[in-house]
Amino acid sequence: MSLRQRLLVAVAAALFASLALGTWITAWQMAHMVRAELSASLKSGRRSVTAALQDMAKPPAHDALVRLVAGFDGNQHIMAALHLAGQPVVSSRPGLPSQPPPAWFAALAAPHLPPVDLPVPGGTIQLSAQPDSEIGERWIEAGRLIGLLALSAALAALFCFATAAWSLRPLRPLAEALSRLERGQQADPVAAGGPPEIVHLATAFNRMQEALSRAARENHRLAAQLENLAEEERTELARDLHDDIGPLMFALTAWATAARLQEEAGDKNAARASLQSLESAAAALQSAMRDLLRRLRDSAPATTDLPAAVADLLEFWRGIQPKTCFSATIAAGTEGLSEPVRAALFRVAQEGVSNAIRHSTPSNVQIAVTMDAHAVTITVQNDGAAHETVGAGLGLIGLEERLRALGGTLDIDRADGWRITGRTPIRQPQAAPVGAPFLS
């Protein structure tokens, strides 16, 4: 059963029990009144018969006794009977009740009064109580009281029904809102009305709904953020593969080609040296792959010693391009730069030198790092003639993204050879989001 049905059943049971108890109490009170009335009538009848017998001649005549008994005809409370020699001779005709009571009320209200025997010559005059008329009169009174009790119970039941319906009505929209939440739908706020308990319940539901809405919005935001982070990780991985593995792959190709040409020319010593360099490049490639995997697993940033890293970079390319002059000038104080800034500067140097060797034939490649109070600038310049069809590849796109994330810029100038200039603030209050790729 619903809560309202349970409340109504409980109220109906309580009212029925109250009505039954009130009816029994009324019947008990009426029975007490009937007994008192009949007892008084028996006493009065006894005094009347005793007085009449004293006024009669001694011994009283039979006709006088019959007339005495007949004097109780129509009496609604007492019936008189003359008994001579143990046999009934004559009895009065009692009055009939105006409204016979129901049997159950008569059984509850009927008193058990013993008859009164008055001795007369040769027998007795017996007076016995006749409760029917008195019970009938009391039933009229009791019926009014019981009817009033029943009417009160009905009105109370109606009032309780209306109160329960009115009080529990605000629970319906609350139940509908909960059903919508169960189906995964958005629920509107519930109007806080009705009794204080339901108002408190509706208010708590609205707070819960608002918390769920905030949590849903936060989940959507976090999901979008995770997607952006995943995209940034893929972009970062692409940049690292290009920056770390690309030059080594180029070196492998260059030394393999050189070894083949030297072997065809009969210069075995040079071919052997190229093969050794090829073996060293393969080892460096393996080391770079291990470093990349370690970074992917540990997510720990590596510390970049910019002067040493640039020196190793130029030494690497001198082995591949011995006819090219490589030089670097790095301002003091780069060790105080943050790790992301040092890493970005090294990537600019790495990409600039790699592009110079792969896309032109320079005789000089110069790297310069300068600093002022607010920014640090790196320039990679070579005197080679770049092909006109060469555009901004993945390497330059990755450089522009790195520098933009630090709040910096990347410029490319092909007027006199190749010149790549990267500039970034020394301090970055907050990393900017990765935006559109650089395009020139």
C-alpha positions as a Markdown table, in Angstrom:
| # | Residue | x | y | z |
|---|---|---|---|---|
| 1 | Met | 0.0 | 0.0 | 0.0 |
| 2 | Ser | 1.0 | 3.6 | -0.5 |
| 3 | Leu | 1.9 | 5.9 | 2.4 |
| 4 | Arg | -1.5 | 7.7 | 2.0 |
| 5 | Gln | -3.4 | 4.4 | 2.1 |
| 6 | Arg | -1.5 | 3.2 | 5.1 |
| 7 | Leu | -2.3 | 6.5 | 6.9 |
| 8 | Leu | -5.9 | 6.2 | 6.0 |
| 9 | Val | -6.2 | 2.6 | 7.1 |
| 10 | Ala | -4.5 | 3.5 | 10.4 |
| 11 | Val | -6.8 | 6.4 | 11.0 |
| 12 | Ala | -9.9 | 4.4 | 10.0 |
| 13 | Ala | -8.9 | 1.6 | 12.4 |
| 14 | Ala | -8.3 | 4.1 | 15.2 |
| 15 | Leu | -11.7 | 5.8 | 14.6 |
| 16 | Phe | -13.5 | 2.5 | 14.4 |
| 17 | Ala | -11.9 | 1.4 | 17.7 |
| 18 | Ser | -12.9 | 4.8 | 19.2 |
| 19 | Leu | -16.5 | 4.4 | 17.9 |
| 20 | Ala | -16.7 | 0.8 | 19.3 |
| 21 | Leu | -15.4 | 1.9 | 22.6 |
| 22 | Gly | -17.8 | 4.9 | 22.7 |
| 23 | Thr | -20.7 | 2.6 | 21.9 |
| 24 | Trp | -19.8 | 0.2 | 24.6 |
| 25 | Ile | -19.4 | 3.0 | 27.2 |
| 26 | Thr | -22.8 | 4.4 | 26.1 |
| 27 | Ala | -24.5 | 1.1 | 26.4 |
| 28 | Trp | -22.9 | 0.5 | 29.8 |
| 29 | Gln | -24.1 | 3.9 | 31.0 |
| 30 | Met | -27.6 | 3.2 | 29.7 |
| 31 | Ala | -27.7 | -0.1 | 31.4 |
| 32 | His | -26.7 | 1.5 | 34.7 |
| 33 | Met | -29.5 | 4.1 | 34.2 |
| 34 | Val | -32.1 | 1.3 | 33.3 |
| 35 | Arg | -31.1 | -0.7 | 36.4 |
| 36 | Ala | -31.4 | 2.4 | 38.6 |
| 37 | Glu | -34.8 | 3.3 | 37.1 |
| 38 | Leu | -36.2 | -0.2 | 37.4 |
| 39 | Ser | -34.9 | -0.6 | 40.9 |
| 40 | Ala | -36.6 | 2.6 | 41.9 |
| 41 | Ser | -39.8 | 1.4 | 40.2 |
| 42 | Leu | -39.7 | -1.9 | 42.1 |
| 43 | Lys | -39.3 | 0.0 | 45.4 |
| 44 | Ser | -42.1 | 2.3 | 44.5 |
| 45 | Gly | -44.4 | -0.6 | 43.5 |
| 46 | Arg | -43.6 | -2.4 | 46.7 |
| 47 | Arg | -44.5 | 0.6 | 48.8 |
| 48 | Ser | -47.8 | 1.0 | 46.8 |
| 49 | Val | -48.8 | -2.7 | 47.3 |
| 50 | Thr | -47.8 | -2.7 | 50.9 |
| 51 | Ala | -49.9 | 0.4 | 51.6 |
| 52 | Ala | -52.9 | -1.0 | 49.7 |
| 53 | Leu | -52.8 | -4.2 | 51.6 |
| 54 | Gln | -52.8 | -2.3 | 54.9 |
| 55 | Asp | -55.9 | -0.4 | 53.8 |
| 56 | Met | -57.7 | -3.6 | 52.9 |
| 57 | Ala | -59.9 | -5.6 | 55.2 |
| 58 | Lys | -58.4 | -8.5 | 57.0 |
| 59 | Pro | -58.2 | -10.9 | 55.3 |
| 60 | Pro | -58.4 | -9.1 | 52.0 |
| 61 | Ala | -61.0 | -10.3 | 49.5 |
| 62 | His | -60.0 | -12.0 | 46.4 |
| 63 | Asp | -61.6 | -9.4 | 44.2 |
| 64 | Ala | -59.6 | -6.7 | 46.0 |
| 65 | Leu | -56.4 | -8.5 | 45.3 |
| 66 | Val | -57.3 | -8.9 | 41.6 |
| 67 | Arg | -58.1 | -5.2 | 41.4 |
| 68 | Leu | -54.8 | -4.4 | 43.1 |
| 69 | Val | -52.9 | -6.4 | 40.5 |
| 70 | Ala | -55.0 | -4.9 | 37.7 |
| 71 | Gly | -53.9 | -1.5 | 38.9 |
| 72 | Phe | -50.5 | -2.1 | 37.3 |
| 73 | Asp | -52.0 | -2.5 | 33.8 |
| 74 | Gly | -50.1 | -0.3 | 31.4 |
| 75 | Asn | -47.1 | 0.1 | 33.7 |
| 76 | Gln | -44.0 | 0.2 | 31.5 |
| 77 | His | -41.6 | -0.7 | 34.3 |
| 78 | Ile | -43.3 | -3.3 | 36.5 |
| 79 | Met | -45.6 | -6.3 | 35.9 |
| 80 | Ala | -47.7 | -7.5 | 38.9 |
| 81 | Ala | -48.9 | -11.1 | 39.2 |
| 82 | Leu | -51.1 | -12.8 | 41.8 |
| 83 | His | -50.1 | -16.3 | 42.8 |
| 84 | Leu | -52.4 | -18.5 | 45.1 |
| 85 | Ala | -51.4 | -21.9 | 46.2 |
| 86 | Gly | -48.3 | -21.6 | 44.0 |
| 87 | Gln | -50.3 | -21.1 | 40.9 |
| 88 | Pro | -50.6 | -17.8 | 38.9 |
| 89 | Val | -54.1 | -16.5 | 39.0 |
| 90 | Val | -53.9 | -13.1 | 37.3 |
| 91 | Ser | -51.2 | -10.7 | 36.1 |
| 92 | Ser | -51.1 | -7.1 | 34.8 |
| 93 | Arg | -50.6 | -6.2 | 31.2 |
| 94 | Pro | -47.4 | -4.2 | 31.0 |
| 95 | Gly | -47.0 | -1.2 | 28.6 |
| 96 | Leu | -45.3 | -1.8 | 25.3 |
| 97 | Pro | -42.2 | 0.2 | 24.3 |
| 98 | Ser | -42.8 | 3.0 | 21.8 |
| 99 | Gln | -39.6 | 1.9 | 19.9 |
| 100 | Pro | -38.2 | -1.6 | 20.4 |
| 101 | Pro | -34.4 | -1.5 | 20.8 |
| 102 | Pro | -32.1 | -3.7 | 18.8 |
| 103 | Ala | -31.3 | -7.1 | 20.3 |
| 104 | Trp | -27.6 | -6.4 | 20.9 |
| 105 | Phe | -28.4 | -3.2 | 22.8 |
| 106 | Ala | -31.2 | -4.9 | 24.8 |
| 107 | Ala | -28.7 | -7.7 | 25.7 |
| 108 | Leu | -26.2 | -5.1 | 26.9 |
| 109 | Ala | -28.6 | -2.9 | 28.8 |
| 110 | Ala | -31.0 | -5.4 | 30.3 |
| 111 | Pro | -30.5 | -5.6 | 34.1 |
| 112 | His | -30.9 | -8.8 | 36.1 |
| 113 | Leu | -33.2 | -7.8 | 39.0 |
| 114 | Pro | -34.8 | -10.5 | 41.1 |
| 115 | Pro | -38.6 | -10.3 | 41.5 |
| 116 | Val | -40.2 | -8.9 | 44.7 |
| 117 | Asp | -42.7 | -11.2 | 46.4 |
| 118 | Leu | -45.3 | -9.7 | 48.8 |
| 119 | Pro | -47.2 | -12.2 | 50.9 |
| 120 | Val | -51.0 | -12.2 | 50.9 |
| 121 | Pro | -53.4 | -14.7 | 52.4 |
| 122 | Gly | -53.0 | -18.0 | 50.5 |
| 123 | Gly | -50.2 | -16.8 | 48.2 |
| 124 | Thr | -48.1 | -13.8 | 47.0 |
| 125 | Ile | -48.2 | -10.8 | 44.8 |
| 126 | Gln | -45.0 | -10.8 | 42.7 |
| 127 | Leu | -43.6 | -7.7 | 41.2 |
| 128 | Ser | -41.1 | -8.2 | 38.4 |
| 129 | Ala | -39.1 | -5.6 | 36.4 |
| 130 | Gln | -40.1 | -5.0 | 32.7 |
| 131 | Pro | -37.0 | -3.4 | 31.1 |
| 132 | Asp | -38.2 | -3.3 | 27.5 |
| 133 | Ser | -39.9 | 0.1 | 27.6 |
| 134 | Glu | -37.1 | 1.7 | 29.6 |
| 135 | Ile | -34.4 | 0.2 | 27.3 |
| 136 | Gly | -36.4 | 1.5 | 24.3 |
| 137 | Glu | -36.3 | 5.0 | 25.8 |
| 138 | Arg | -32.6 | 4.7 | 26.6 |
| 139 | Trp | -32.0 | 3.4 | 23.1 |
| 140 | Ile | -33.4 | 6.6 | 21.6 |
| 141 | Glu | -30.9 | 8.6 | 23.7 |
| 142 | Ala | -28.1 | 6.1 | 23.0 |
| 143 | Gly | -28.8 | 6.1 | 19.3 |
| 144 | Arg | -28.4 | 9.9 | 19.2 |
| 145 | Leu | -25.1 | 9.7 | 21.0 |
| 146 | Ile | -23.9 | 6.8 | 18.9 |
| 147 | Gly | -25.0 | 8.6 | 15.8 |
| 148 | Leu | -23.1 | 11.7 | 16.9 |
| 149 | Leu | -20.0 | 9.5 | 17.5 |
| 150 | Ala | -20.4 | 8.0 | 14.1 |
| 151 | Leu | -20.8 | 11.4 | 12.5 |
| 152 | Ser | -17.7 | 12.7 | 14.3 |
| 153 | Ala | -15.7 | 9.6 | 13.2 |
| 154 | Ala | -16.8 | 10.1 | 9.6 |
| 155 | Leu | -15.9 | 13.8 | 9.7 |
| 156 | Ala | -12.6 | 13.0 | 11.3 |
| 157 | Ala | -11.9 | 10.4 | 8.6 |
| 158 | Leu | -12.8 | 12.9 | 5.9 |
| 159 | Phe | -10.6 | 15.5 | 7.5 |
| 160 | Cys | -7.7 | 13.0 | 7.8 |
| 161 | Phe | -8.2 | 12.0 | 4.2 |
| 162 | Ala | -8.1 | 15.6 | 2.9 |
| 163 | Thr | -5.2 | 16.4 | 5.2 |
| 164 | Ala | -3.2 | 13.4 | 4.0 |
| 165 | Ala | -4.0 | 14.1 | 0.3 |
| 166 | Trp | -3.0 | 17.8 | 0.7 |
| 167 | Ser | 0.1 | 17.1 | 2.8 |
| 168 | Leu | 1.4 | 14.3 | 0.5 |
| 169 | Arg | 0.6 | 16.0 | -2.8 |
| 170 | Pro | 4.1 | 17.7 | -3.0 |
| 171 | Leu | 5.6 | 14.2 | -2.9 |
| 172 | Arg | 4.3 | 13.4 | -6.4 |
| 173 | Pro | 6.5 | 15.9 | -8.3 |
| 174 | Leu | 9.4 | 14.8 | -6.1 |
| 175 | Ala | 8.8 | 11.2 | -7.1 |
| 176 | Glu | 8.5 | 12.2 | -10.8 |
| 177 | Ala | 11.8 | 14.1 | -10.5 |
| 178 | Leu | 13.5 | 11.0 | -8.9 |
| 179 | Ser | 12.2 | 8.8 | -11.7 |
| 180 | Arg | 13.7 | 11.2 | -14.2 |
| 181 | Leu | 17.0 | 11.0 | -12.5 |
| 182 | Glu | 16.8 | 7.2 | -12.4 |
| 183 | Arg | 16.3 | 7.3 | -16.2 |
| 184 | Gly | 19.4 | 9.5 | -16.6 |
| 185 | Gln | 17.4 | 12.6 | -17.5 |
| 186 | Gln | 17.7 | 16.2 | -16.3 |
| 187 | Ala | 15.1 | 16.9 | -13.6 |
| 188 | Asp | 13.8 | 20.4 | -12.9 |
| 189 | Pro | 13.9 | 21.9 | -9.4 |
| 190 | Val | 11.0 | 20.8 | -7.2 |
| 191 | Ala | 8.8 | 23.5 | -5.6 |
| 192 | Ala | 9.3 | 23.4 | -1.8 |
| 193 | Gly | 5.8 | 23.4 | -0.5 |
| 194 | Gly | 3.6 | 21.6 | 2.0 |
| 195 | Pro | 4.6 | 20.5 | 5.5 |
| 196 | Pro | 8.0 | 21.4 | 6.9 |
| 197 | Glu | 9.2 | 17.8 | 6.5 |
| 198 | Ile | 8.4 | 17.7 | 2.8 |
| 199 | Val | 9.8 | 21.3 | 2.3 |
| 200 | His | 13.1 | 20.1 | 3.9 |
| 201 | Leu | 13.0 | 17.0 | 1.7 |
| 202 | Ala | 12.4 | 19.0 | -1.5 |
| 203 | Thr | 15.1 | 21.5 | -0.5 |
| 204 | Ala | 17.5 | 18.6 | 0.0 |
| 205 | Phe | 16.6 | 17.2 | -3.4 |
| 206 | Asn | 17.1 | 20.5 | -5.1 |
| 207 | Arg | 20.6 | 20.8 | -3.5 |
| 208 | Met | 21.4 | 17.2 | -4.6 |
| 209 | Gln | 20.1 | 18.0 | -8.1 |
| 210 | Glu | 22.3 | 21.1 | -8.3 |
| 211 | Ala | 25.3 | 19.1 | -7.0 |
| 212 | Leu | 24.7 | 16.4 | -9.6 |
| 213 | Ser | 24.4 | 19.0 | -12.3 |
| 214 | Arg | 27.7 | 20.6 | -11.2 |
| 215 | Ala | 29.3 | 17.1 | -11.1 |
| 216 | Ala | 28.0 | 16.4 | -14.7 |
| 217 | Arg | 29.3 | 19.7 | -15.9 |
| 218 | Glu | 32.6 | 19.0 | -14.2 |
| 219 | Asn | 32.8 | 15.6 | -15.8 |
| 220 | His | 32.1 | 17.0 | -19.2 |
| 221 | Arg | 34.8 | 19.6 | -18.6 |
| 222 | Leu | 37.3 | 17.0 | -17.4 |
| 223 | Ala | 36.4 | 14.7 | -20.3 |
| 224 | Ala | 37.1 | 17.6 | -22.8 |
| 225 | Gln | 40.3 | 18.5 | -20.9 |
| 226 | Leu | 41.4 | 14.8 | -21.0 |
| 227 | Glu | 40.8 | 14.8 | -24.7 |
| 228 | Asn | 42.8 | 18.0 | -25.1 |
| 229 | Leu | 45.6 | 16.5 | -23.0 |
| 230 | Ala | 45.6 | 13.4 | -25.0 |
| 231 | Glu | 45.8 | 15.4 | -28.2 |
| 232 | Glu | 48.7 | 17.5 | -26.7 |
| 233 | Glu | 50.4 | 14.3 | -25.7 |
| 234 | Arg | 50.1 | 12.9 | -29.3 |
| 235 | Thr | 51.4 | 16.2 | -30.6 |
| 236 | Glu | 54.3 | 16.2 | -28.1 |
| 237 | Leu | 55.1 | 12.6 | -29.1 |
| 238 | Ala | 55.1 | 13.5 | -32.8 |
| 239 | Arg | 57.5 | 16.4 | -32.1 |
| 240 | Asp | 59.8 | 14.3 | -30.0 |
| 241 | Leu | 59.9 | 11.6 | -32.6 |
| 242 | His | 60.7 | 14.2 | -35.3 |
| 243 | Asp | 63.3 | 16.0 | -33.2 |
| 244 | Asp | 65.1 | 13.0 | -31.6 |
| 245 | Ile | 64.7 | 10.2 | -34.2 |
| 246 | Gly | 64.6 | 12.2 | -37.4 |
| 247 | Pro | 68.2 | 13.4 | -37.4 |
| 248 | Leu | 69.4 | 10.0 | -36.4 |
| 249 | Met | 67.5 | 8.4 | -39.3 |
| 250 | Phe | 68.9 | 11.0 | -41.6 |
| 251 | Ala | 72.4 | 10.2 | -40.3 |
| 252 | Leu | 71.9 | 6.5 | -40.9 |
| 253 | Thr | 70.8 | 7.1 | -44.4 |
| 254 | Ala | 73.7 | 9.5 | -45.0 |
| 255 | Trp | 76.4 | 7.2 | -43.7 |
| 256 | Ala | 74.9 | 4.1 | -45.4 |
| 257 | Thr | 75.0 | 6.1 | -48.7 |
| 258 | Ala | 78.5 | 7.3 | -48.0 |
| 259 | Ala | 79.7 | 3.7 | -47.2 |
| 260 | Arg | 78.2 | 2.4 | -50.4 |
| 261 | Leu | 79.8 | 5.1 | -52.6 |
| 262 | Gln | 83.2 | 4.7 | -50.9 |
| 263 | Glu | 83.1 | 0.9 | -51.3 |
| 264 | Glu | 82.3 | 1.4 | -55.0 |
| 265 | Ala | 85.2 | 3.8 | -55.3 |
| 266 | Gly | 87.5 | 1.2 | -53.7 |
| 267 | Asp | 88.2 | 3.4 | -50.6 |
| 268 | Lys | 87.9 | 0.6 | -48.0 |
| 269 | Asn | 89.3 | 2.6 | -45.1 |
| 270 | Ala | 86.8 | 5.4 | -45.7 |
| 271 | Ala | 84.0 | 2.9 | -46.1 |
| 272 | Arg | 85.0 | 1.2 | -42.9 |
| 273 | Ala | 84.9 | 4.6 | -41.1 |
| 274 | Ser | 81.5 | 5.3 | -42.5 |
| 275 | Leu | 80.2 | 1.9 | -41.3 |
| 276 | Gln | 81.6 | 2.6 | -37.8 |
| 277 | Ser | 79.8 | 5.9 | -37.9 |
| 278 | Leu | 76.7 | 4.1 | -39.1 |
| 279 | Glu | 77.0 | 1.7 | -36.1 |
| 280 | Ser | 77.4 | 4.6 | -33.7 |
| 281 | Ala | 74.3 | 6.3 | -35.2 |
| 282 | Ala | 72.3 | 3.1 | -34.8 |
| 283 | Ala | 73.5 | 2.9 | -31.1 |
| 284 | Ala | 72.5 | 6.6 | -30.7 |
| 285 | Leu | 69.1 | 5.8 | -32.2 |
| 286 | Gln | 68.6 | 2.9 | -29.8 |
| 287 | Ser | 69.6 | 5.2 | -26.9 |
| 288 | Ala | 67.2 | 7.9 | -28.1 |
| 289 | Met | 64.4 | 5.4 | -28.3 |
| 290 | Arg | 65.1 | 4.2 | -24.8 |
| 291 | Asp | 65.1 | 7.7 | -23.5 |
| 292 | Leu | 61.8 | 8.4 | -25.3 |
| 293 | Leu | 60.2 | 5.3 | -23.8 |
| 294 | Arg | 61.5 | 6.1 | -20.4 |
| 295 | Arg | 60.0 | 9.6 | -20.6 |
| 296 | Leu | 56.6 | 8.2 | -21.8 |
| 297 | Arg | 56.6 | 5.8 | -18.8 |
| 298 | Asp | 58.0 | 7.9 | -16.0 |
| 299 | Ser | 56.7 | 11.3 | -17.2 |
| 300 | Ala | 59.8 | 12.9 | -15.6 |
| 301 | Pro | 61.3 | 15.9 | -17.4 |
| 302 | Ala | 64.9 | 15.7 | -18.3 |
| 303 | Thr | 67.4 | 18.4 | -17.3 |
| 304 | Thr | 68.9 | 20.2 | -20.3 |
| 305 | Asp | 72.4 | 21.6 | -20.0 |
| 306 | Leu | 72.0 | 23.9 | -23.0 |
| 307 | Pro | 75.8 | 24.6 | -23.8 |
| 308 | Ala | 76.7 | 20.9 | -23.5 |
| 309 | Ala | 73.7 | 19.8 | -25.4 |
| 310 | Val | 74.4 | 22.2 | -28.3 |
| 311 | Ala | 78.1 | 21.2 | -28.3 |
| 312 | Asp | 77.1 | 17.5 | -28.6 |
| 313 | Leu | 74.7 | 18.4 | -31.3 |
| 314 | Leu | 77.3 | 20.1 | -33.4 |
| 315 | Glu | 79.8 | 17.4 | -32.8 |
| 316 | Phe | 77.2 | 14.9 | -34.1 |
| 317 | Trp | 76.7 | 16.8 | -37.3 |
| 318 | Arg | 80.4 | 17.4 | -37.9 |
| 319 | Gly | 80.8 | 13.7 | -38.2 |
| 320 | Ile | 78.1 | 13.6 | -40.8 |
| 321 | Gln | 79.0 | 16.8 | -42.7 |
| 322 | Pro | 82.8 | 17.4 | -42.1 |
| 323 | Lys | 83.0 | 20.0 | -44.8 |
| 324 | Thr | 80.6 | 22.3 | -43.0 |
| 325 | Cys | 81.8 | 24.7 | -40.3 |
| 326 | Phe | 79.6 | 24.6 | -37.2 |
| 327 | Ser | 79.9 | 27.2 | -34.4 |
| 328 | Ala | 77.8 | 28.3 | -31.4 |
| 329 | Thr | 77.8 | 31.3 | -29.1 |
| 330 | Ile | 75.7 | 30.9 | -26.0 |
| 331 | Ala | 75.2 | 33.7 | -23.5 |
| 332 | Ala | 76.0 | 33.1 | -19.9 |
| 333 | Gly | 73.2 | 32.4 | -17.4 |
| 334 | Thr | 71.2 | 29.9 | -19.4 |
| 335 | Glu | 71.4 | 27.5 | -16.5 |
| 336 | Gly | 69.0 | 29.7 | -14.7 |
| 337 | Leu | 66.3 | 29.3 | -17.3 |
| 338 | Ser | 63.5 | 26.9 | -16.7 |
| 339 | Glu | 63.6 | 23.4 | -18.1 |
| 340 | Pro | 60.8 | 24.0 | -20.7 |
| 341 | Val | 62.7 | 27.1 | -22.0 |
| 342 | Arg | 66.0 | 25.3 | -22.2 |
| 343 | Ala | 64.4 | 22.4 | -23.9 |
| 344 | Ala | 62.7 | 24.7 | -26.4 |
| 345 | Leu | 65.9 | 26.5 | -27.2 |
| 346 | Phe | 67.7 | 23.2 | -27.8 |
| 347 | Arg | 64.9 | 22.0 | -30.1 |
| 348 | Val | 65.3 | 25.2 | -32.2 |
| 349 | Ala | 69.0 | 24.6 | -32.5 |
| 350 | Gln | 68.4 | 20.9 | -33.4 |
| 351 | Glu | 65.8 | 21.6 | -36.0 |
| 352 | Gly | 67.7 | 24.6 | -37.5 |
| 353 | Val | 70.9 | 22.5 | -38.0 |
| 354 | Ser | 69.0 | 19.5 | -39.3 |
| 355 | Asn | 67.1 | 21.6 | -41.8 |
| 356 | Ala | 70.3 | 23.3 | -42.9 |
| 357 | Ile | 72.0 | 20.0 | -43.7 |
| 358 | Arg | 69.0 | 18.2 | -45.2 |
| 359 | His | 67.6 | 20.9 | -47.3 |
| 360 | Ser | 70.7 | 22.9 | -48.4 |
| 361 | Thr | 74.4 | 22.7 | -48.8 |
| 362 | Pro | 75.8 | 25.2 | -46.3 |
| 363 | Ser | 79.4 | 25.9 | -45.7 |
| 364 | Asn | 78.7 | 27.6 | -42.3 |
| 365 | Val | 76.1 | 27.0 | -39.7 |
| 366 | Gln | 76.0 | 29.4 | -36.7 |
| 367 | Ile | 74.0 | 29.2 | -33.5 |
| 368 | Ala | 73.6 | 32.2 | -31.2 |
| 369 | Val | 71.8 | 32.5 | -27.9 |
| 370 | Thr | 71.3 | 35.9 | -26.4 |
| 371 | Met | 69.5 | 37.1 | -23.3 |
| 372 | Asp | 68.0 | 40.3 | -21.8 |
| 373 | Ala | 66.1 | 41.0 | -18.7 |
| 374 | His | 62.8 | 39.7 | -20.1 |
| 375 | Ala | 63.4 | 37.2 | -22.9 |
| 376 | Val | 65.9 | 34.8 | -24.4 |
| 377 | Thr | 66.5 | 34.6 | -28.2 |
| 378 | Ile | 68.2 | 31.8 | -30.3 |
| 379 | Thr | 69.2 | 32.2 | -33.9 |
| 380 | Val | 70.3 | 29.4 | -36.2 |
| 381 | Gln | 71.7 | 30.7 | -39.5 |
| 382 | Asn | 73.4 | 29.0 | -42.4 |
| 383 | Asp | 74.6 | 30.3 | -45.8 |
| 384 | Gly | 73.1 | 27.4 | -47.9 |
| 385 | Ala | 70.5 | 28.0 | -50.6 |
| 386 | Ala | 67.2 | 26.4 | -49.7 |
| 387 | His | 64.9 | 25.1 | -52.3 |
| 388 | Glu | 61.9 | 27.3 | -53.0 |
| 389 | Thr | 59.5 | 24.4 | -52.6 |
| 390 | Val | 60.6 | 23.7 | -49.0 |
| 391 | Gly | 57.9 | 24.9 | -46.6 |
| 392 | Ala | 57.1 | 24.6 | -43.0 |
| 393 | Gly | 57.3 | 20.9 | -42.2 |
| 394 | Leu | 56.5 | 19.0 | -39.0 |
| 395 | Gly | 59.7 | 20.1 | -37.4 |
| 396 | Leu | 59.0 | 23.8 | -37.8 |
| 397 | Ile | 55.3 | 23.3 | -36.8 |
| 398 | Gly | 56.5 | 21.6 | -33.6 |
| 399 | Leu | 58.9 | 24.4 | -32.9 |
| 400 | Glu | 56.2 | 27.0 | -33.3 |
| 401 | Glu | 53.9 | 25.0 | -31.0 |
| 402 | Arg | 56.6 | 24.7 | -28.3 |
| 403 | Leu | 57.4 | 28.4 | -28.3 |
| 404 | Arg | 53.8 | 29.5 | -28.5 |
| 405 | Ala | 53.1 | 27.3 | -25.4 |
| 406 | Leu | 55.8 | 29.3 | -23.6 |
| 407 | Gly | 54.4 | 32.6 | -24.9 |
| 408 | Gly | 57.1 | 33.0 | -27.5 |
| 409 | Thr | 57.4 | 33.3 | -31.3 |
| 410 | Leu | 59.2 | 31.7 | -34.2 |
| 411 | Asp | 60.4 | 33.6 | -37.3 |
| 412 | Ile | 61.9 | 32.1 | -40.5 |
| 413 | Asp | 63.9 | 34.2 | -42.9 |
| 414 | Arg | 65.1 | 32.8 | -46.3 |
| 415 | Ala | 66.4 | 36.1 | -47.7 |
| 416 | Asp | 70.1 | 35.2 | -47.2 |
| 417 | Gly | 70.3 | 31.5 | -46.7 |
| 418 | Trp | 68.3 | 30.1 | -43.8 |
| 419 | Arg | 67.7 | 31.9 | -40.5 |
| 420 | Ile | 65.4 | 30.6 | -37.8 |
| 421 | Thr | 64.8 | 32.9 | -34.8 |
| 422 | Gly | 63.0 | 31.7 | -31.7 |
| 423 | Arg | 62.2 | 34.1 | -28.9 |
| 424 | Thr | 60.5 | 33.3 | -25.6 |
| 425 | Pro | 59.9 | 35.1 | -22.3 |
| 426 | Ile | 62.2 | 34.0 | -19.4 |
| 427 | Arg | 59.3 | 33.6 | -17.0 |
| 428 | Gln | 56.0 | 32.1 | -18.0 |
| 429 | Pro | 53.1 | 32.7 | -15.5 |
| 430 | Gln | 50.9 | 30.1 | -17.3 |
| 431 | Ala | 51.5 | 28.0 | -20.3 |
| 432 | Ala | 49.3 | 29.0 | -23.2 |
| 433 | Pro | 47.2 | 26.3 | -24.9 |
| 434 | Val | 48.6 | 24.7 | -28.1 |
| 435 | Gly | 47.0 | 26.6 | -31.0 |
| 436 | Ala | 47.1 | 26.4 | -34.7 |
| 437 | Pro | 50.4 | 25.3 | -36.3 |
| 438 | Phe | 52.8 | 27.7 | -37.7 |
| 439 | Leu | 52.6 | 28.3 | -41.4 |
| 440 | Ser | 54.7 | 30.6 | -43.6 |
